[in-house]
């Protein structure tokens, strides 16, 4: 039997991991697609703490033809 332990600390670590992973996926998707971010845009991705926004940017990265398309719905 596996016991699942939840604490505020462990939950925050899990959340941080999800956010960090989402940021990396956005940057990688844009790199693969050949879409370059400005330094300001890169800092915005790296500073974002909202997983919903990061998920939106990730989805947008696949259909975007420019960075304007990636961030359009959240600016």
Secondary structure, DSSP 8 states (H G I E B T S, - for coil): -------HHHHHHHHHHHHHHHHHHHHHHHHHHT----HHHHHHHHH---HHHHHHHHHHHHH-SSHHHHHGGG-
